[in-house]
Amino acid sequence: MPGFEVFGDEEKKEIMDVLDTGILFRYEFGDQRQGVYKVLEFEKKFADYCGAGFGQAVTSGTAALKVALAALGVGPGDEVITQGFTFVATWEAILDIGAIPVFTEVDETLNMDPVDLAEKITDKTRCIIPVHMLGAQARISEIIEIAGKHNIPVLEDTAQAAGGRINGQHLGTFGQCGTFSFDSVKTMTTGEGGMIITNDEKMWRTMSEYHDHGHDHAVNPGGRGGEGRSFIGFNYRMMELQGAMGIAQLAKLDSMIVAQKANKKRLRDAASAIPGVKFRTLVDEAGDTATFFAFILESSEQCRKVNEVLAGEGVGAINFSENTWHFYPKWEHLLQGSTTAAGGWPFAEPGGKRRVVYDPEALPKSADLMSRTLVYPVSIKMSEEQLDKICQALKKAATA
Ligand SMILES: *Cc1c(COP(=O)(O)O)cnc(C)c1O
């Protein structure tokens, strides 16, 4: 899972390049920076690696979602559809831009169910955000086909699946844009950080200016002169130290995935002895990033029993139906509309009129599926003892 497992001399060297110049900022200081532009270099390398035209680095994966939504023109009054199994960040960004998140069921990909998506599109839908959760692909071709019929842009939340592919094509390059996170626990990390990739130059230009207070980057790329601006922006600038980390981590991404795949295979082989077990559907197994291993039992009862055995062996798995950060019915702050704004925004309009009410029972299919699913995080350097311990426990659970 986390790229911090493989920090080494490569990261140190990149960081020292920055410290040697003393310029921690991505823009300006042309005379002092001795040609070192780490964030710019990271953007180019990351976009190249993914096969995308443009990369825009930002401060986090959440900021990446927000900046992408802003550039797609999403705002108050709009609806944005995402899935009910994701990290809270996906819908925090939607609310932050003033739009209303609408949630779909997930299917056995553990990602957006295209059938439910088709039913949730309204004349207010302005963007669709499938999430490539737990390292593996959403049914992106079906989703894009449905979105295309309504002319709605697709933003791929690829925060958890950097390096993931379908038939060799990188996740994040199927829709209008793809967003990534490099936070502390993501496959590659810059400590905190994010990226948006797109093939649309105009969208990239808007993101570049929006994330930098609206400075006109066409006239004066990165400079602070008398240039104008086209709209009101914000500050989501990545700093040079993060760009430096990103360059070193990106160079290791493919090898991290190879290591995870080998570890995941061991777990999968052991779990296949459990009666009735199924594995999460992978759209393309070769393009899985293998950051997590998910297996699905026949009933929530069986799932509970299996996990009791695993926990008894000291290696309990994650059941995301109990997880308060990733699954819709557990987001009580969303369901209750808890906000810091005294007026109740974004859940209530000025004057108090409620804009949206969320029903905790709204996603029964996902609730059933998640109650039967167990997940192990897969890391890069799992010790032989650790792998062995989980595999033995899975075998024990198979016969219990
Ligand atoms: C981590 C994550 C984010 C947000 O990334 P940060 O860099 O932590 O802001 C967004 N979406 C998903 C699915 C994530 O897992």
The ligand as an SDF file (V2000), in Angstrom:
LIG
                    3D

 15 15  0  0  0  0  0  0  0  0999 V2000
   -7.3340    9.5750   -0.2140 C   0  0  0  0  0  0  0  0  0  0  0  0
   -8.5110    9.7930   -1.0810 C   0  0  0  0  0  0  0  0  0  0  0  0
   -8.9010   11.0790   -1.5160 C   0  0  0  0  0  0  0  0  0  0  0  0
   -8.3090   12.3460   -0.9790 C   0  0  0  0  0  0  0  0  0  0  0  0
   -6.9790   12.4470   -0.9830 O   0  0  0  0  0  0  0  0  0  0  0  0
   -6.1850   13.4030    0.0490 P   0  0  0  0  0  0  0  0  0  0  0  0
   -4.8800   13.5540   -0.6530 O   0  0  0  0  0  0  0  0  0  0  0  0
   -6.0770   12.6560    1.3330 O   0  0  0  0  0  0  0  0  0  0  0  0
   -6.9310   14.6550    0.1640 O   0  0  0  0  0  0  0  0  0  0  0  0
   -9.9290   11.1840   -2.4220 C   0  0  0  0  0  0  0  0  0  0  0  0
  -10.6090   10.1070   -2.8470 N   0  0  0  0  0  0  0  0  0  0  0  0
  -10.2990    8.8590   -2.4250 C   0  0  0  0  0  0  0  0  0  0  0  0
  -11.0670    7.7030   -2.9490 C   0  0  0  0  0  0  0  0  0  0  0  0
   -9.2580    8.6730   -1.5080 C   0  0  0  0  0  0  0  0  0  0  0  0
   -8.9800    7.4480   -1.0710 O   0  0  0  0  0  0  0  0  0  0  0  0
  1  2  1  0
  2  3  1  0
  2 14  2  0
  3  4  1  0
  3 10  2  0
  4  5  1  0
  5  6  1  0
  6  7  2  0
  6  8  1  0
  6  9  1  0
 10 11  1  0
 11 12  2  0
 12 13  1  0
 12 14  1  0
 14 15  1  0
M  END
$$$$
